[in-house]
Amino acid sequence: EVYPNPIRPGYTGLLTIRGLKADCVVKITDIVGNAVFESTSTGGSVQWDLRSFADKRVRSGVYLIFVTTNDGLDSAVEKVMIIN
């Protein structure tokens, strides 16, 4: 579960990805595949502050969230729309 989705203008909170197993790798890319965030879940969720590796808020657009279990046997892809 990805919340909130879509992210509307003026939103200053965190994006939360819930329902994860422990030690899942979470990667977020823009629609053309540029990575903007990566983390490993410690519990059932991961949070993202909507900032890229350059520490700037990402631009408006569709972002892909790739979740892979630590053994690589299970994966999922979700989408989130960010509107600034």
C-alpha positions in Angstrom: 0.0 0.0 0.0 1.3 3.4 -1.0 0.0 6.4 0.9 -0.9 9.1 0.0 -1.4 8.6 -3.7 -1.6 10.9 -5.5 0.6 13.4 -3.6 -1.0 16.8 -4.1 0.6 20.3 -4.2 1.6 21.6 -0.8 1.9 18.2 0.8 4.9 18.3 3.1 4.7 14.9 4.8 6.2 11.5 4.0 5.2 8.9 1.4 4.6 5.6 3.2 4.9 2.2 1.6 3.2 -0.4 3.9 2.7 -4.1 4.0 6.4 -5.0 3.4 8.3 -8.0 4.8 11.4 -7.3 6.8 14.6 -6.6 4.7 12.8 -5.8 1.5 14.8 -3.5 -0.9 12.7 -0.6 -2.0 13.8 1.5 -5.0 12.0 4.4 -6.5 12.6 5.7 -10.0 11.1 8.4 -12.2 9.2 7.2 -15.2 12.3 6.9 -17.4 14.2 4.9 -14.8 16.4 7.4 -13.0 16.7 6.3 -9.4 15.7 8.9 -6.8 15.5 6.8 -3.6 16.6 3.4 -2.2 16.1 1.9 1.2 15.7 -1.4 3.0 12.6 -2.1 5.1 13.3 -2.8 8.8 9.7 -3.6 9.6 6.5 -3.5 7.7 7.0 -0.1 6.0 9.4 2.4 4.4 9.0 6.2 4.3 10.3 8.6 1.8 10.6 12.4 2.2 10.1 13.0 -1.6 13.7 14.1 -2.0 16.1 12.7 -4.6 19.7 11.7 -3.9 20.6 15.3 -4.6 18.4 16.3 -1.6 15.9 18.2 -3.7 12.2 17.6 -3.9 11.4 15.5 -7.0 9.5 17.0 -9.9 5.9 16.3 -10.7 5.3 13.1 -12.4 4.7 9.4 -12.1 7.2 7.4 -10.0 7.7 3.7 -9.9 8.3 1.8 -6.6 10.1 -1.5 -7.0 10.0 -3.8 -3.9 12.1 -6.9 -3.8 12.5 -9.4 -1.0 16.1 -9.9 0.3 16.2 -13.4 -1.3 15.2 -11.9 -4.7 12.3 -14.5 -5.0 9.4 -12.1 -4.7 8.9 -8.6 -6.2 6.3 -6.0 -6.8 5.9 -2.7 -8.7 3.6 0.2 -7.6 3.1 3.7 -9.1 2.7 7.0 -7.3 1.7 10.3 -8.8 3.4 13.4 -7.4 1.9 16.8 -8.2 3.9 19.8 -7.1 
